[in-house]
Structures are given as C-alpha cells and as structure tokens.
Amino acid sequence: MHVIYIHQHFATKQGATGTRSYEWSQRLLRAGHRVTMICGEYAPGGIRPTGGSGVSEHAVDGIRELQVPEYYEARMGLLRRAMAFGRFARVATRIVKSLQADLVFATSTPLTVGIPGMKGARYLHVPFVFEVRDVWPEILISAGALRNPLLIWYGRRLERRIYAAARHIVALSPGIKDSIAGTGYPAERITMIPNASDVDLFKPDRTPLDDDPRLGPPGSFRVVFTGAHGFFNGLDAVLDAAAELLRRGERSIQLVFIGGGRERDRLIERSRREGLDAVCRWVSPIPKAELARVLPRMDVGLMVLIDTPVMHYGTSPNKFFDYIACGLPVVNNYPGWLADMIREHDIGRAVPPGDPAAFADALIWLRDHPRERAAMAQRARTLAETRFSRDLLGERFVQTLERVHGEFHRGS
C-alpha cells in the first residue's frame, strides 16, 4: 500500500517538537508499505528549508518527503498563518493529484490540510483518512480568538465538509471523538489513537542534573514544562504559582520552561518585571534527543492550559506522554481526561484552574514527600508502557489504515 501522508508541520527526531507523523510513517514502512510525506517548512521540525521556490524532494529514513516552500512558525499572527495554511493547501492538492497512491491520510492542525486530503483522494479514487489533533475551529471560537461570524461559518462548514469526505477519522482524545460524532459523523468510523509514549527514547534516569546552569542551582527541585509557549498553553498560571512560592519564601523549587512560541517573550518579561526569575528558568527549544537526556532527570512535569471547556477533553498533548515515559509525576491545572487519569492512577496532582495557592501546595507536597513521589513515578512509567507505548498505538494506527483500505476496495 502506498500512503500519501499530509502533515504541514512534519518533524523528525532531529527537531524540537512532536514526531507522531514520523513515528507512524516508520511503522507503516516496517509493515511493508510506502509513504510519501507532503509537508511545509517548519522551524522546529528538524528539516532544513531548501530556500528554493519550488517543491523539493528528500529521503528521510525511508520516507519520501515532498516539501512545499511555505514557511510557518508559531510566532506568526492570525492573518499570516491563514495565508500560509491556504497556500500550502493549494500546492499540496496539486502534488497529491500528480501522484499514484492507495490511500490519502491527512493530519491536522491546521484544519486546512484536509483540503488536499479530500480533493486528492477523490481525484485518485482512493480512501481518505483524516486525523484530528485539536477541535478546530471550536477551540479558537471558545477562547475568543476567532470572532468574525463569516470566518466562524466558513471554519465550521469546512470542518464538516472534510469529515463528510473522510472514509474514516482518527481522533486523539475522547473529547475530540465526541466532538466529531456530535457533527453527525458515524461514531463507528472514528478510532481514538492518542499521542504515545516513546518508552525507548524516554526512560527514567535519576542521575543528578547539576551540570547545566540553565536548569537552576544544583540540588534544586525541578518542575518542568516543555513545548509551545502560546496563548492556549496558559503559562501565566505557572507564573502566578511562582509568585505564590516566592511569597511563601520557597526558592528551592525551580520552574523550568523549555520551548518557544508567540507568548514566550512576554512571559519572560513578566517574570523579570515581577522578580520571578529567582524560581523561573527559560530554556530555548532543544532537539528531541537532547530532551530525552534532560527530561528524565527532572522531578515533576507540568500540564497547563487555559481554562476553556472545549480543551479539557479535546487535546492530547505530547508532553504528558513524554513525562510519564520518563517516570515523572504530573501536575495538571485543568479538568478533563488527563486530570481524570492522573487521579485514577495516582501519578501526580490535579489542581483547580485559576488557583495559584493550590498549584503551589501541590508542588511543595511533591517536593516534601519523596517516597510517595517515587511510587507515583513508577506508576507513571508502568502506565506509559502498558497503555500508551508508541509500538502499541502505532500498531493500532497501521491496522486502522489497512482495514480502511481493505474495506474500500471490497466496496463495503
């Protein structure tokens, strides 16, 4: 089976962001299939832009990669992002139509990657499978980031058109699956495959990390947040907790922010202005391989989002699955399926949103209870291995695409 895989923000292990599409492509290759990846120019992805004006071709660990010369980064404004999404969709549609394939798979975000997916699959007379990583445009609408009635109408209409064109949909969380089904799409044609834990790359390691001044003084209790520093991440809540820690005289807890994004400069400026740098550390994005050395030697991982209901069950953040693979207890500040999982398996603390005192209490408790924290760490790693390992979920992904392909050609 030849799979055309469309991911505008494709990344390899040399990048500093999620590698789900790379890993799933590798599983397809191991199963005897071929993969052609259509992607754009994405700064954290670990693939250098060619600088040319035409589509460039690369070989990436057995994947045939066709790179569209359309640059994207998280710092872009809404209009610039929309232009990048639209141009990528137009060029990718032409590319898909020029190829031969047995199945077309497209993964959001952005939602617009579904356009070349559905149009290309229809042109090639092959099944189209769509993967929904975030519920767009509802997340934008609920957060107040998208208010124009015409754009809201267009976004919802496009969402339903793409769903209707898909032979099958992959959802990354329970809330995403429910949202898709809520549009009238048949629930039996939705498979939930959340983000996965790379239990081979990320492994528990309690070796003291006292050789890197970026991460705080030696012997610190290090609490880490990795990933995008954007509006939806709600990292002001962590700075509010930092202010509460300092108010209590707690300086041994270091809050380490690893990553980048549109809000990063503002957050750093706030930290400096309010004197929070005594407990806050800011580290630029680092490649996945380097992160796998650093992350296991932290003490706690942070899951933080803005408090908007559509995001509580409607996201599947990579960082959570990296944390538990490393055996890190997790502190989560929003309700939803991850908070429920943390409580059910006792692998951290779920605190109410907008409550810096409770946030600080959780961090102090974890610092002061090393035996209980070690037990949480062990349970977290076990959960990663038994329910969320990349091999387990990757097999489910490959089987889903093979089943859709088989059903399509049997006419069922």
N, C-alpha and C positions, 0 to 999 in steps of 0.2 A: 504494500500500500504506500502510495506517495502522498504525504500530507503537506499541504501548504499551510504554514503556521504564521499568522499575522500578529505581531506584537510591536507596537510603535516604540515602546521603551524597553526593548530587549537588553538583557545584561548577561555577562558571563561571570565566572568566578574571579576574574581579574577586576571586576567592577566593585562598586561600593553600595550596591542595592540588591533587592531580591532577585534570585536566579531561578524562579519557578519554571519559566519557559525553557531555559537552558536545560534544567534537570529533566523536565518532561520530554524534551526532544531527545535527550540521551537515552531515556527509557524506550522511546519509540525506535531508535536506532538499534538498541540491543534486542528488540523483539523482531528485527528483520525488516523494518520499514524505512522509508526515506523521508527526509524532512528538508523543506525549503522554507527558510525563515525570512519574512519580509519585515524590515524594521526601519526606524529612523535613526537620526544622530542624537544620542542621549548621553550627556556628560558623565553621569555616574555608572554607565553601563559597562565600561572596560573595553569598549571597541572604539578605536580612533576614527574620527571622521576623515574622509578622504580629501575633503576640500574641493572636490570637483562639483560640476553642475549636473552630472548625470548619475544614474543608478550604478552603484559599484557592487561587485561580486567578491565574496570572501569565502574561504573554507574555515569553519570554526568547529574543530573537534568532530568532524564528520557531518556537520550541518552545513548545507549550502545557504549562505546568507546573502540576501539582496538588500542593500542598504540604500534607502531613499535619502537624498541630500536635503533633509528637512530637520533643522536643529530644534531641540526642545530642552528647556531646563525649568526647574520648579520656581525660579525667581520671576518668571515671565508674568506679566499682567494678563487679565482675562481676555482682552482683545487679541493680544499677541499669541496666546495659547490657542484661541479659536482659529486663528489663521494657520497656525502650524498643524492643527488637527485636520482642518479642511484640506490643506494642500497634500498632506500625507495620504489622506483617504483617496483623493483623486488619482495620485500617482500609483498607489498600491492597487487600486482597482484595475488600472491598465496592465500592471505586472501580472496579476492573477489571471486575467483573461488571455495573457500571452503564453501561459504555461499549460502543461497537462498534469492532472492530479486525480486522485481517487477520493479525496476529502479535503475540505477547506475548514480550518479552525482559526478563530479569531478571539483574542483575549483583551478585555478592557482593563483599565481605563486607557484612553478615553473611549467613550461610547461610540465615537465615530469610526473606530476600527471595524465595527460591524458592517459598515457600508461596503468596503471592498470584500468582506466575507460573504455577505448575502448576494451581492451583484456578481461576484466572481464565481461563486458556486452555481448560481442559476445559469450563467453563461456556459460553464463547463459541464452542466448536468450531473453534478455530484452533490453529496450531502454537505450541509453547512452546520457546524457545531460552534456555538458561541459560549464563551466563558465570561461570567460576570464577577468581577472582583469587588466592585463597590456599586451601590444602587444609585446610578446617575439617571436623571438629574435630581432625584429626590433629596440627596444629601445636600446639594447646592441650594435647593429651594428651602429646605428646613433650616439651614444655617443662615438664611438671608443673603447668601452670596449671589443668588440668581433671582431677580425680582421682575425683570421685564416680562410682561404677560405673553408677548409674542414668542420670546425665546423659550419660556416655560412650555407653551403649547407645542413648539417645534421639538423641544427635547423629549417630551412625553410621547409625541407622535413617532419620533424616530426610534425611541426605545421599543415601542410596541411593534413597529414595522420589522425591526431586527429580530425580536423574539418570534414573531409570526413566521419569519423566513427560516428560522433555525429548526433543523430536524431534531436537535437535542441541545440542552443547555446545561452547562456545568456551573454550579453555584459554590461560592467559597465559604458560606456560613449559613446557619439556619435561617437568620433573618432575610438574607438575600434570596434563599429558596422560597420563603413565604411571600416576599415581595413580588417575585416573578410569577408565582402561582396566582397572586392577587390580581394580576392583569388579565387573567383568563387563560394563561398558558397551562397546558396539562401537567399536573404535578408528577405524573408517572414518567414524563420525559425530562425531568430535572434530576441530575445527580449531584449530590453535595460532596465536593472534594476540597477540604480546607487547605490552607497552606501547611507545609510539612516541616518536620524537624530533620535536619541533616545530622543524624546521630553519629556519622562517621567523621564529619568535619568538626562539629562542635561537641566536645567531650569535657566532662568535669575535670577541673585542674585547680587544686587549692594551693599551688605554689605561690608564695607571696609575690605580689607585683609592686616591688619597691624600687624599680629601676627606671621608671618613666615619670618624670616630674609633671607631665600633663595631667596625670590622674590623681593628684593630691599627695599630701605628705605620706611618708612610709607609715604603715600601721593603721591607716585610715579605714573606716568602714565605708566601702564604696558602693554607691547606689547608681545604677547606670540607666540611661535612656539612649537607645540607638534609633537611627532612622531620620525621617523627614522632620524638619522644624518648620512646619507650615501652620496655617490658620486652624485646620481641623485637628491638629495634634494637641492644641490647648495647653501649651507648655507654661503659660503663665501660672497654672495651678501648681507646678513644681516650684516656681519662684516664690509663690505665696507660702508654700511649705518651708522653703529655705528661710524666708523671713521669720516664720514661726520658730524654726530651730534656733536661729540666732537670738531671738527674743528670750528663749529659754537657756541661752548660753551653751548650746550644743554645737561644737565645732569639729568634733571627730567624725561626723557623718559628712562625706563628700558626695555631692550630686554631680555626676559626670554625664555630660551631654555629648554624644558622638553622632555627627551627621551635619546636614546643611539644609537650607531651604529659605523660603522667602521671609520668614519671620526671624531668622537667626540673628541678624544684625540688631534688630530692635530688642530682642531678648537679652543679648549681651549688653547692650546699652542700659537697659533697665537694671540688670544685675549690678553693673558698675555704679550706676547712679544711686542705687539703694544700699550699696555696701554689701551685696550678697556674694561677692566673689570670694569671701572667706570660706564659703562652703560649695561654691559652684565652679565647675571646670568645663571648659568648652574645647572640644576636640573636633577638628575637621573630619569629613568622611574618610574612612580608611578602607582599603580593599578587604574583601571577604576573608581571604586567607589570614590577613593580619588581625582582623576582628576575631577570628577563631582562636588566636593566641591570647588576646586580651580579655575577651568577654567571660570565659570560664573562671577567670581569676578575680572577677568582681564578687560582690556579696549579695546583691539584690537587683532584679530587673524591674523597670517601671513600664506600666501600660497606662497611657494618658491620652484622653481625647476630650474635645469639647462636649458639653452635656447637651446632646440633641438626640431624641429618641430613635431616629432612623439609624443612628450609628451604633446603638447599643448592641443590637444583634446583627447589624448589616455590614460588619467589617471582619476581616480575617488577617490581622497584622502579622507580617513575617517575624517581627521581633519577639513576639510571645513564644513562638515555636523554637526560635534560637535560644531564648532564655532557658526554657525547660530542657532542651537538649544539653545545655551546659550545666544543668542541675542548679539553677538559680531560683530561689523563691521569688514570687512576683507580687508586687503591689499594684493594684488596679484601682483607678478612681472613677469608674463609670459602671453602671449596671449593664447586664447583658449576659451573653452566653459564656464569655471568658470569665467574668466575675462568678457566674454560677459554677464553672468548672474549678476555679480556684477554691471556692468553699467546699465543693463536693469532695475534692481530692486532698484538701488541706495542704496546698502548695504555696501559700502566701497569705496576703491580706487584701480584701476588697473593701475600700473605704468610700463613703458617700462623696459625690461630686460637690465642689464648692466648699469643702470643709478642710482648711489647711491644718487645723488642730488635730483632726482625726488622721490626716496624712502624716503629720509629724509623729503622732503617737505610734502609728504602725511601724515607721522606720526605727524609732527608738526601741520599741519592743523587740523587733527582729535583731537589732544590734545586741541587746541585753540578754537574749535567750539563744546562745549558740547551739545548745543541744537540740532544741526544737527546730531551729533553723536548719541544722544538718539533716534532720529527719524530713523536713519539707523538701530539701534539695534532692534527697534520694527518691522521694515520691515523684518529684517533677521529672527526673530523668527516666524513671520507670514509665510514666505516662507518655513521654516522648517516644520511647522505644516500642511500646505496646499498641498505641493508638494513632500516633502521628508520624511515624518514621517515613522518610522520603521513599524508601523502597516499597513499603506497604501502599501508600497513597499513589505512588507512580504506577504501580501495577493496576490499581483501580482505574486510573486515567487511561492507560493503554487499552484495557479491556473495554472501557466505555466507547472509545473511538472505534475499536474493531467491531463491537456489536452494532453501532450505528451504521458503519459501512456495510456490514453483512445484511442488516435489515433493509437498508435502502436498495441494495442490488437484488434482494429477494422480493422486493415490492411490497413488503409488509408495513 
